[in-house]
Amino acid sequence: MTTTAAPDAGRSTGDVHYPVTLTTADGVRLDIAVPDGGDVVTAARDAGLVLPSQCGQGTCGSCHATARGAYRLGPHSPAALPPEQEAVGGVLLCRTYPLGGVQVQVSYPRSRIVDGGIGRREGAIEAVTSIAHDTVWLRVQAAPDAAAGTGVEFDPGQFVELQLPGDDRRRAYSMANTPNWDGELEFLIRLHEGGYFSGYLADLLAGRRPLGERIVLHGPTGAFALRESGLRPRWFVAGGTGLAPLLSLLRRMAEWGEPHPARLLYGVTAEHDLPDLPVLAEITDALPGFELVPCVWQPGPTWTGRCGTPADVLAEDLAGLRVTAAPDVYVCGPPLLVDAVQQVVRAAGLPDSHVVTERVLPT
């Protein structure tokens, strides 16, 4: 195995193709021929298989997998693929360039691979609501579609890419609601200074742009999802707007009446970062035994809740748990939080199979 940077990556050098066998979590094997100088994600897409991925630049971690064989790993962010994971075969498939036969193992089932191509659909901005000093709740109404009708179909935990008409740039956001026949999509979005889409949303909030403007939706895609593992407890750990896909998962549990004990550890920096979200009360009412645990990293003198990061609180709560009560941990947030949660879970003696991760990067 070779993991040096690939200066010719992304540029095919001839008719040579290398065999890549991709095995999904449910045991399905897919064979992909990758041209010399090509990456696995692009070759799969050219073969009519859209793998869960997002940035295409090795920065988001959405296409994380493990690999064996001969390949080059192109430049990437260590936040998306930490060196210790790379050392044991971790790869980002958008930056993986085969040099020979490669065996790839992904953590998601075959159903998360889209056949054909990513869907495209138009919609309209229906509402933008400020729910914290730097966070908004966005509601988009999807236009009727010849194939889907008026509804929107996706797996809770997935994301779509939003694109403004006339602009090639896209931004990926996870849905915070569940599939529905009304065609509504809900998103939890943090406003970043100088951000492309953040600036657009700020203009909507300030009335400098009208509601109802058209927007293009690409997707859905993504591998973050609930796993079937009996009735093990489900603990959800969120940082910032990583809360969005966890809300989708919890709302699906409520709709289906799933009996798993569930907790949500939601971390913010300061108390004023806690969002005003009625949906949290709705989940609490709909899921018997559900526990919401806000975690404040820099609490003020009047804060009476849990202090520290969600990873700190998780470590405290895992201490002393009986093995038979060990939960599945679903974490979504900044890379540092995701890495910290993985370390906490390992330190508590839980196997990696108990952790489902999704990294969120600023857009």
C-alpha atoms as one frame of an Amber mdcrd trajectory, in Angstrom:
protein
   0.000   0.000   0.000   1.234   3.478  -0.889  -0.299   6.592   0.620   1.809
   9.377  -0.842   0.332  12.415  -2.544  -0.756  11.885  -6.129   0.493  14.701
  -8.363  -1.343  13.280 -11.400  -4.502  12.522  -9.412  -7.697  13.258 -11.255
  -6.051  13.010 -14.730  -6.352   9.724 -16.575  -3.046   8.644 -18.125  -4.334
   6.129 -20.681  -6.469   3.048 -21.126  -5.177   1.280 -18.013  -7.884   0.496
 -15.447  -7.496  -0.994 -11.975 -10.059  -3.300 -10.338 -11.654  -2.045  -7.133
 -13.969  -4.292  -5.131 -16.213  -2.350  -2.774 -18.000  -4.277  -0.009 -20.922
  -2.687   1.825 -21.914  -3.188   5.458 -24.580  -5.700   4.436 -22.104  -7.784
   2.450 -22.877  -6.657  -1.102 -19.810  -6.635  -3.383 -19.519  -4.100  -6.188
 -16.771  -4.194  -8.809 -15.567  -0.871 -10.219 -12.916  -0.302 -12.884 -10.957
   2.850 -12.029  -8.847   4.449 -14.775  -5.196   5.155 -14.086  -5.048   8.569
 -12.403  -8.733   8.474 -11.444 -10.352   8.409  -8.006 -12.845   5.850  -6.721
 -15.800   8.231  -6.249 -15.607   9.594  -9.802 -15.123   6.151 -11.350 -18.099
   4.791  -9.415 -20.259   7.709 -10.558 -19.181   7.143 -14.168 -20.293   3.526
 -13.723 -23.722   4.648 -12.518 -23.078   4.244  -8.781 -23.225   7.393  -6.652
 -21.321   6.775  -3.417 -22.037   8.925  -0.346 -19.697  11.889  -0.707 -19.866
  15.646  -0.557 -16.906  17.940  -1.148 -14.821  15.939  -3.633 -11.705  17.586
  -2.185 -10.836  15.452   0.837 -12.107  17.963   3.373 -15.486  16.716   4.642
 -14.950  13.022   5.437 -18.273  11.909   3.929 -16.601   9.280   1.734 -14.551
   7.675   4.520 -13.777   3.971   4.103 -11.017   1.449   4.746  -8.890   0.001
   1.964  -6.325  -2.704   1.244  -4.166  -2.903  -1.842  -2.119  -0.562  -3.998
  -3.281   3.035  -4.065  -2.187   6.608  -3.623  -3.975   8.907  -1.208  -4.166
  12.457  -2.497  -3.932  15.641  -0.411  -6.666  15.856   2.196  -7.584  17.507
   5.459  -6.379  15.723   8.621  -9.702  16.745  10.171 -11.477  14.567   7.607
  -8.987  11.690   7.866  -6.774  11.805  10.977  -3.258  10.354  10.574  -3.959
   7.527  13.008  -6.873   6.345  10.833  -4.820   6.684   7.659  -2.123   4.526
   9.269  -4.531   1.578   9.585  -6.023   1.781   6.106  -8.471   4.627   6.458
  -9.100   6.459   3.191 -11.267   9.131   1.629 -12.576   7.609  -1.575 -12.626
  10.945  -3.395  -8.844  11.117  -2.845  -8.056   7.421  -3.368  -6.222   6.703
  -6.641  -5.639   2.990  -7.316  -2.260   1.759  -8.535  -3.455  -1.837  -8.749
  -6.195  -3.976  -7.270  -7.888  -2.455  -4.200 -10.418  -3.874  -1.733 -12.624
  -1.243  -0.099 -14.912  -1.696   2.914 -17.593   0.933   3.595 -19.690   1.305
   6.746 -23.057   1.764   5.045 -25.434  -0.706   3.348 -25.989  -1.053  -0.398
 -29.210   0.949  -0.137 -27.159   4.110   0.538 -25.529   3.916  -2.891 -27.657
   5.693  -5.481 -28.084   3.974  -8.839 -27.991   6.223 -11.877 -27.417   9.752
 -10.669 -28.219  12.229  -7.946 -31.694  13.696  -8.254 -32.284  17.346  -9.087
 -35.383  19.243  -8.060 -36.471  22.833  -7.731 -37.909  24.415  -4.621 -38.634
  27.736  -2.989 -37.491  29.374   0.246 -40.605  29.348   2.404 -39.331  30.636
   5.762 -36.139  31.640   7.568 -36.343  31.975  11.350 -33.616  33.042  13.770
 -33.424  30.493  16.603 -30.128  31.609  18.192 -27.785  34.539  17.754 -25.968
  32.833  14.859 -28.323  30.046  13.789 -31.426  29.894  11.603 -34.168  27.394
  10.861 -34.729  27.205   7.103 -37.843  25.751   5.500 -37.854  24.922   1.785
 -40.909  23.895  -0.228 -40.023  21.407  -2.950 -41.778  21.908  -6.267 -44.000
  19.062  -7.536 -41.974  16.458  -9.389 -43.034  14.081 -12.156 -41.520  11.086
 -10.350 -41.991  12.009  -6.673 -45.232  13.974  -6.920 -45.683  16.568  -4.195
 -43.801  14.667  -1.499 -40.130  14.439  -0.558 -38.525  11.058   0.034 -35.203
  10.578   1.824 -33.680   8.522   4.598 -33.452  10.375   7.933 -29.840  11.448
   8.415 -29.231  12.251   4.749 -28.420  15.633   3.217 -29.081  17.610   0.050
 -26.988  20.233  -1.681 -28.634  23.634  -2.076 -27.803  25.767  -5.098 -28.975
  29.258  -5.959 -30.121  29.679  -9.579 -27.410  31.078 -11.809 -24.620  30.081
  -9.416 -22.517  26.927  -9.706 -21.708  26.765  -5.998 -23.519  24.261  -3.794
 -23.743  23.872  -0.042 -24.656  20.603   1.689 -27.092  20.577   4.607 -28.719
  17.691   6.460 -32.479  17.593   6.750 -33.860  18.125  10.249 -37.307  16.722
   9.473 -38.538  13.421   8.054 -39.940  12.384   4.654 -43.409  13.771   4.051
 -46.142  14.132   1.445 -46.207  17.926   1.800 -42.846  18.478   0.106 -41.316
  20.372   3.038 -37.623  20.251   3.924 -36.265  21.764   7.142 -32.669  22.691
   7.901 -30.687  23.988  10.862 -27.958  26.311   9.571 -25.258  28.306  11.330
 -24.398  31.693   9.834 -20.667  32.027   9.195 -19.002  35.383   8.631 -18.246
  35.706   4.936 -19.972  32.429   4.067 -21.570  32.250   0.624 -24.901  30.746
   1.663 -24.753  32.370   5.102 -24.717  35.781   3.427 -27.755  34.851   1.371
 -29.674  33.738   4.471 -28.659  36.894   6.351 -30.113  38.960   3.501 -33.382
  37.020   3.758 -33.529  37.577   7.514 -32.918  41.304   7.098 -35.550  41.648
   4.378 -32.993  42.539   1.714 -34.220  39.599  -0.366 -37.789  38.284  -0.633
 -39.016  34.897   0.510 -40.224  32.599  -2.230 -37.043  32.772  -4.296 -36.261
  29.645  -6.267 -33.554  27.246  -5.179 -32.211  24.017  -6.670 -32.012  20.823
  -4.581 -29.460  18.116  -5.436 -29.873  14.791  -3.669 -30.652  13.276  -1.272
 -27.513  11.342  -0.442 -25.391  10.394   2.566 -24.770   7.323   4.726 -25.586
   8.644   8.226 -28.546   6.603   9.457 -30.079   4.610  12.288 -28.686   1.106
  12.606 -30.611  -1.999  13.491 -28.972  -3.447  16.606 -31.791  -4.883  18.650
 -33.089  -2.680  21.431 -29.771  -1.209  22.512 -30.126   2.336  23.878 -29.411
   5.112  21.404 -27.402   8.082  22.607 -27.212  11.025  20.243 -24.336  13.499
  20.579 -24.486  16.812  18.707 -22.333  19.883  18.412 -23.668  23.038  16.770
 -25.758  22.400  13.667 -24.745  18.753  13.799 -28.044  18.630  15.663 -29.991
  18.677  12.367 -29.631  15.041  11.222 -30.049  13.829  14.806 -33.395  15.626
  14.957 -34.363  13.780  11.788 -33.400  10.423  13.337 -35.249  11.168  16.577
 -38.355  12.347  14.757 -38.357   9.135  12.734 -38.097   7.122  15.969 -41.085
   9.049  17.329 -43.134   8.514  14.151 -42.487   4.792  14.190 -42.946   4.414
  17.943 -39.532   2.817  18.410 -39.003   1.698  22.031 -35.226   2.209  22.261
 -34.182   4.309  25.273 -32.884   7.556  23.771 -30.834  10.517  24.993 -29.606
  13.639  23.212 -26.431  15.341  24.442 -26.359  18.717  22.725 -23.325  20.934
  23.146 -22.899  24.673  22.683 -20.215  27.140  23.715 -22.364  29.509  25.788
 -25.960  29.614  26.981 -26.997  32.134  24.335 -26.046  29.546  21.700 -28.855
  27.220  22.822 -31.522  27.304  20.091 -35.196  28.005  20.623 -36.513  24.829
  19.019 -40.115  23.731  19.714 -39.358  20.449  17.933 -37.256  19.359  20.923
 -40.321  19.576  23.160 -42.313  17.643  20.560 -39.717  14.857  20.554 -39.695
  14.775  24.356 -43.484  14.381  24.399 -43.510  11.750  21.651 -40.676   9.499
  22.891 -41.327   7.981  26.334 -38.189   8.102  28.454 -36.354  10.452  26.093
 -33.795  12.635  27.880 -32.500  15.958  26.546 -29.119  16.935  28.011 -27.880
  20.424  27.028 -24.131  20.830  27.609 -22.544  24.272  27.921 -18.784  24.543
  27.518 -18.404  28.049  28.985 -21.367  28.419  31.363 -22.409  31.635  33.027
 -22.975  31.947  36.777 -26.699  31.146  36.494 -26.331  27.942  34.452 -27.516
  24.885  36.407 -27.215  22.201  33.721 -24.332  20.000  32.599 -20.991  21.695
  31.928 -18.266  20.858  29.438 -18.350  19.499  25.923 -20.736  16.715  24.913
 -17.703  14.401  24.876 -16.959  15.329  28.507 -20.538  14.611  29.539 -20.565
  11.383  27.536 -17.434  10.191  29.353 -19.054  10.890  32.720 -22.255   9.083
  31.779 -20.546   6.037  30.277 -18.490   5.507  33.421 -19.885   2.587  35.376
 -22.415   1.514  32.753 -23.065  -2.207  32.626 -21.874  -3.780  29.375 -25.391
  -5.055  28.702 -26.650  -1.454  28.798 -23.948  -0.095  26.491 -25.576   2.226
  23.956 -25.077   2.876  20.301 -23.648   6.394  20.012 -24.610   8.616  17.081
 -22.418  11.709  16.856 -22.613  14.611  14.425 -20.634  17.820  14.732 -17.213
  19.384  14.166 -14.338  16.943  13.517 -12.758  17.623  16.922 -15.985  16.602
  18.666 -16.384  13.476  16.547 -12.794  12.403  17.256 -13.205  13.102  20.983
 -16.399  11.036  21.152 -14.714   8.122  19.390 -11.872   8.256  21.924 -14.343
   8.374  24.828 -16.236   5.357  23.521 -13.035   3.342  23.090 -11.840   4.323
  26.565 -15.153   3.056  27.950 -14.504  -0.336  26.379 -17.174  -0.141  23.683
 -16.316  -1.455  20.212 -16.093   0.916  17.262 -19.214  -0.744  15.851 -21.218
   1.074  18.548 -20.370   4.490  17.049 -21.975   6.116  13.993 -20.323   9.364
  12.909 -20.913  12.364  10.657 -18.512  15.316  10.492 -19.756  18.865   9.921
 -17.503  21.506   8.375 -18.279  25.236   7.929 -19.790  26.218   4.569
